[in-house]
Amino acid sequence: LYNTLPALLHTATLSIPIFFFMNRFGEEFTGQLNLCRQTVFLPVTFFATTWMQVYMQRASRTVIEKEPVLPGLRKSLMALVGMASVLAAVLIVAGPWLFGLVFGEVWVEAGRYARILAIPIALQFIVTPLTVLLPPLGRIKQLSLWQVVYFLSVLGYGCLPQSVATGYLKGLAVVESVVLLGLLFQVLRAAQRHDHDLRANDPAPAA
């Protein structure tokens, strides 16, 4: 019940930038954005989903066995941050050059879009796999509410007057980064509360 609407909203949220690009900037700019998303965002999503499936099993087992979840969460977070940092650095430093090298000079603009969106793409890479910790901790409603906020934030930003494609993407990068950092904070806070409750429920040591 709580996952169906967020799943639909997630798909809709990903489609909003394409819709606004087509409506305001035309087919050429939309094609550049589509190539950027297909070559960077989709592979990142695939990898994050794969990692998420592995981490979900570990996280669920840890919660069921009433063990602390923060050690495993920190380990996964550090690994994901390391890989995401490399990804973001490559896109920021060499995004346009790489797109021009692989797809031709006509697609250099897609590399510029990838450079602008490097930070939210990296945050997606980090945060998405860790969200599977929320359902075992009984935070499904919280995750659903975040997805609604994410959808409304992207939709609301898209309704603002925009005249330059790169300007729209820079603002979108800020909006998505803030919302994703908010979700990461929720995951960390839920893990801290879980571990705190475990310590509080531990029997007092014998005198």
BELURPE-V944466 format. One record per pair of residues at least 6 apart in sequence whose C-alpha atoms are under 7 Angstrom apart, sorted by the first residue. I is the first residue (numbers start at 1). GAP is how many residues later the second one is. D is the distance in whole Angstrom. If there is no record, write none. Layout:
# BELURPE-V944466
I|GAP|D, I|GAP|D
This chain:
# BELURPE-V944466
2|138|7, 2|139|6, 2|142|6, 3|141|7, 6|138|5, 6|141|6, 6|142|7, 9|138|7, 9|139|7, 9|142|6, 10|137|7, 13|138|5, 13|141|7, 16|139|7, 18|12|6, 20|138|7, 21|9|6, 22|8|6, 25|140|7, 32|75|7, 32|77|6, 32|78|5, 33|77|6, 33|80|7, 35|75|6, 36|74|5, 36|75|7, 36|77|7, 36|78|6, 41|80|7, 44|81|6, 45|80|7, 48|77|6, 48|80|6, 48|81|6, 49|80|6, 51|78|6, 52|77|4, 52|78|7, 52|80|7, 56|76|6, 56|77|7, 59|10|7, 59|74|6, 60|76|6, 62|6|7, 62|7|6, 63|73|7, 68|127|5, 69|122|6, 69|126|7, 70|121|6, 70|122|7, 77|49|7, 80|46|5, 81|45|6, 84|38|5, 84|41|6, 84|42|7, 85|37|7, 87|35|7, 88|30|5, 88|31|6, 88|34|6, 91|23|6, 91|24|5, 91|27|6, 92|23|5, 92|26|6, 95|16|5, 95|17|6, 95|19|6, 95|20|6, 96|12|5, 96|13|7, 96|15|4, 96|16|5, 97|11|7, 99|8|6, 99|9|5, 99|11|7, 99|12|5, 100|7|6, 100|8|5, 116|53|7, 116|54|6, 117|56|6, 119|58|7, 120|53|6, 120|56|6, 120|57|5, 123|54|7, 123|57|7, 127|53|7, 127|57|6, 131|56|7, 134|6|6, 134|53|7, 150|29|6, 162|6|6
